[in-house]
């Protein structure tokens, strides 16, 4: 029987997260599975607790394609890191929330033991989330950078003092040019992240769409747009402008954008896979995250 390899992703900065990682790793081993750590986490956790040094390491003793699932101990930022680590393989990501209420974590830390039990029993569903394919082309049209985004791809000004000049293109047709602080291209998953702060729409995860939000644009037509999930969104840095920009994907990966650069964003052929233990209740997550007032509600549920 093949070994069941479960990636455990956890920061070593918090004592409770380190203790949770130890607990999850021990539970996986007791159930006959093989826990795996990413190289960075292996070093960091081993520095805090030498007992982590005997855990298998991703890319060394276990390869990405051998992973069955990733258990993430942390908030949405840690889950975004886990999505990077399993990108390119089919392993889903299960988030166990260790801090503030997030949108990607599936359960709270109190249910950690039950989560491990259900992982071992393969008692979970997999929810596929739309991800973005992001490419940067230079002024000659050559692709110089490629990555993905689960939340958003953002083109921002590189200097605080100087805005950028861009042309927004949808499906090969120019829509408008303007000066701005930046542009956010968001998935439904990312609609409650940077998109939300920028005044974009909250999009339910079951909706397939891409949101495009200008940041502090100097233009009459610079409203948030919601386009088809199959649309190609391009942002061109005007060659005549003096301001340069920078591309950020999920706030984690960046690439410099000189004048003349072109960022092309479209739906990725490979979604991000999230393991779910409970039916998705996005409305409840919104209420909890933003502490929305619901007193006085007289409905019976079920949409009736």
C-alpha positions in Angstrom: 0.0 0.0 0.0 1.4 3.4 -0.9 2.3 5.9 1.8 -0.2 8.7 2.3 1.7 11.9 2.2 0.1 14.9 4.0 1.7 18.3 3.8 1.5 20.4 7.0 1.9 24.1 6.6 2.4 26.2 9.7 4.4 29.3 10.8 6.9 28.9 13.6 6.3 32.4 14.9 3.4 31.5 17.3 3.7 29.0 20.1 0.1 27.8 19.6 0.8 27.1 15.9 3.9 25.2 16.7 2.0 23.1 19.3 -0.8 22.6 16.8 1.7 21.4 14.1 3.2 18.9 16.6 -0.3 17.6 17.4 -1.3 17.2 13.8 1.9 15.5 12.8 1.6 13.1 15.7 -2.0 12.3 14.8 -1.1 11.7 11.2 1.6 9.3 12.2 -0.6 7.5 14.6 -3.1 7.0 11.7 -0.4 5.5 9.5 0.1 8.6 7.3 3.4 10.4 6.5 3.5 14.1 7.5 5.6 16.4 5.2 6.9 19.9 5.8 8.0 22.5 3.3 11.7 23.3 3.5 11.3 26.7 5.1 8.8 25.4 7.7 11.1 22.5 8.4 14.0 24.8 9.2 11.9 27.2 11.2 10.0 24.6 13.2 13.2 22.6 13.9 14.9 25.7 15.2 12.0 26.1 17.8 11.6 22.3 18.5 14.3 19.9 17.3 11.7 17.0 17.2 10.5 18.4 13.9 13.8 17.6 12.3 12.7 14.0 11.7 9.7 15.0 9.5 9.9 14.4 5.8 10.7 17.4 3.6 8.9 18.4 0.4 11.2 18.3 -2.6 13.7 16.2 -0.7 12.2 12.9 0.6 8.7 13.5 -0.8 7.9 15.1 -4.2 4.9 17.4 -4.9 3.1 14.8 -7.1 3.1 12.4 -4.1 1.1 14.7 -1.9 -2.5 13.7 -1.1 -3.6 16.8 0.8 -2.2 19.9 2.6 -3.3 20.8 6.1 -2.8 24.5 6.8 -2.6 25.9 10.3 -3.1 29.6 10.1 -5.2 32.3 8.4 -5.8 33.2 4.8 -2.2 34.3 4.2 -0.9 30.9 5.2 -3.4 29.2 3.0 -2.2 31.4 0.0 1.3 30.1 0.7 0.0 26.5 0.8 -1.7 27.1 -2.6 1.8 28.0 -3.9 3.3 24.9 -2.5 0.8 22.5 -4.1 0.5 24.4 -7.3 0.9 22.0 -10.2 -0.4 18.9 -8.4 -3.9 17.8 -7.5 -3.6 17.9 -3.7 -6.4 20.0 -2.1 -5.8 22.5 0.7 -7.6 22.2 4.1 -7.4 25.3 6.3 -7.6 25.2 10.1 -8.0 28.8 11.4 -5.6 29.7 14.1 -6.4 33.4 14.4 -9.0 35.8 13.1 -12.0 34.7 11.1 -10.9 34.2 7.5 -12.7 33.3 4.3 -10.5 30.4 3.2 -10.0 28.4 6.4 -12.6 25.6 6.8 -12.7 25.1 10.5 -11.4 26.6 13.8 -8.6 25.1 15.9 -11.1 23.6 18.3 -12.0 21.0 15.6 -8.5 20.1 14.7 -8.5 16.5 15.9 -11.8 15.8 14.1 -10.3 17.4 10.9 -7.3 15.1 11.0 -9.7 12.1 11.6 -11.8 13.1 8.5 -8.7 13.6 6.4 -7.5 10.1 7.2 -11.0 8.8 6.4 -11.1 10.9 3.2 -14.3 12.3 4.5 -14.3 15.7 2.8 -15.4 17.3 -0.4 -13.2 19.3 -2.8 -14.3 22.7 -3.9 -12.6 24.2 -7.0 -11.9 27.9 -7.0 -11.3 30.0 -10.1 -7.6 31.0 -10.3 -5.9 33.5 -12.5 -3.1 33.0 -15.0 -0.9 36.0 -15.1 1.7 36.8 -17.8 3.9 39.9 -18.2 5.1 40.8 -21.7 7.8 43.4 -22.5 7.5 46.2 -25.0 8.5 43.7 -27.8 5.7 41.3 -26.8 8.0 38.6 -25.3 6.7 36.9 -22.2 9.1 37.7 -19.4 7.2 36.5 -16.3 4.4 34.0 -15.6 2.6 33.1 -12.4 -0.9 32.5 -11.0 -3.2 34.2 -8.4 -6.0 32.8 -6.2 -7.0 36.2 -4.8 -5.9 38.9 -7.2 -3.3 40.3 -9.6 -2.5 44.0 -8.9 -0.7 46.5 -11.0 0.5 49.3 -8.7 2.7 52.4 -9.0 6.3 51.8 -8.0 6.7 55.3 -6.6 4.5 56.9 -4.0 4.9 60.3 -5.7 4.1 59.3 -9.3 0.9 57.7 -10.7 1.0 55.2 -13.6 -0.6 55.7 -17.0 -2.3 52.6 -18.3 -4.6 51.4 -21.1 -7.2 48.8 -20.0 -8.0 46.2 -22.6 -10.8 43.6 -22.4 -10.8 40.7 -24.9 -8.3 42.3 -27.3 -10.2 45.7 -27.4 -9.1 48.9 -25.7 -11.6 50.1 -23.1 -10.0 53.3 -21.6 -6.7 54.9 -20.8 -6.1 56.9 -17.6 -3.7 57.7 -14.8 -4.2 55.8 -11.6 -2.5 54.4 -8.5 -3.1 50.9 -9.8 -5.5 48.2 -11.1 -6.8 45.2 -9.2 -7.9 42.1 -11.2 -9.7 39.9 -8.7 -11.3 36.4 -8.5 -14.5 35.8 -6.5 -12.2 34.3 -3.8 -10.3 37.6 -3.7 -13.3 39.8 -3.7 -13.2 40.0 0.1 -9.5 40.9 0.1 -7.8 43.8 -1.8 -10.8 44.1 -4.1 -13.1 44.8 -1.1 -10.7 47.5 0.3 -10.6 49.1 -3.1 -14.4 49.4 -3.3 -15.0 46.4 -5.6 -18.0 44.1 -5.4 -18.3 41.1 -3.0 -18.7 38.1 -5.3 -20.1 34.8 -3.9 -17.5 31.9 -4.5 -20.1 30.0 -6.6 -20.2 32.9 -9.2 -17.7 32.5 -12.0 -16.5 36.0 -12.9 -13.5 38.3 -12.9 -13.6 41.8 -11.3 -11.5 44.7 -12.5 -11.1 47.7 -10.1 -9.1 50.9 -10.8 -7.3 52.4 -7.9 -7.7 56.2 -7.5 -8.1 56.7 -11.3 -8.2 60.1 -12.9 -11.0 59.3 -15.3 -14.8 59.6 -15.6 -15.2 56.0 -16.6 -13.2 54.2 -13.9 -15.8 52.1 -12.1 -15.4 48.5 -10.9 -16.1 46.1 -13.7 -17.3 42.5 -13.6 -16.4 40.5 -16.7 -16.8 37.0 -18.0 -14.6 34.3 -16.4 -13.3 33.6 -19.9 -12.4 37.2 -20.7 -8.8 38.3 -21.2 -7.9 41.4 -19.2 -4.8 43.3 -20.3 -3.2 46.3 -18.6 -0.6 48.1 -20.6 1.9 50.5 -19.1 2.0 53.5 -21.6 5.5 53.8 -23.1 5.1 57.6 -23.2 4.6 57.7 -19.4 7.5 58.2 -17.0 6.1 56.3 -14.1 6.9 52.6 -13.7 4.9 50.0 -11.9 5.0 46.7 -10.1 2.9 43.6 -10.4 1.8 41.8 -7.2 0.0 38.4 -7.2 -1.8 37.5 -3.9 0.5 40.0 -2.2 3.3 37.4 -2.3 4.9 37.4 -5.8 6.1 40.5 -7.6 7.6 41.6 -10.8 8.7 45.1 -12.0 6.8 46.8 -14.8 8.7 49.4 -16.8 6.9 51.7 -19.3 5.7 49.5 -22.3 5.1 46.4 -20.2 1.9 44.6 -20.6 0.1 42.4 -18.0 -2.3 39.8 -19.4 -4.7 38.2 -16.9 -7.1 35.4 -17.7 -8.7 32.4 -16.1 -6.2 29.6 -15.3 -6.9 26.2 -16.7 -5.9 24.8 -13.3 -8.2 25.9 -10.4 -7.2 26.0 -6.7 -8.7 23.0 -4.9 -10.0 23.5 -1.3 -10.9 20.6 0.9 -14.3 21.2 2.6 -15.6 19.4 5.7 -18.9 21.4 5.9 -21.2 22.9 3.3 -20.1 26.4 2.3 -22.0 29.1 4.1 -20.5 32.2 2.7 -23.2 34.5 4.0 -22.3 33.4 7.6 -18.6 34.0 6.9 -19.4 37.5 5.8 -21.5 38.2 8.9 -18.7 36.9 11.2 -15.8 38.5 9.4 -17.4 42.0 9.3 -19.5 41.7 12.4 -22.6 42.6 10.4 -25.8 43.4 12.3 -28.5 40.8 11.7 -30.7 41.4 14.8 -34.4 41.4 13.9 -34.1 38.9 11.1 -37.4 37.0 11.0 -36.7 34.6 8.1 -36.9 30.8 8.4 -33.9 30.0 6.2 -34.0 28.0 3.0 -34.8 31.2 0.9 -38.5 30.9 1.6 
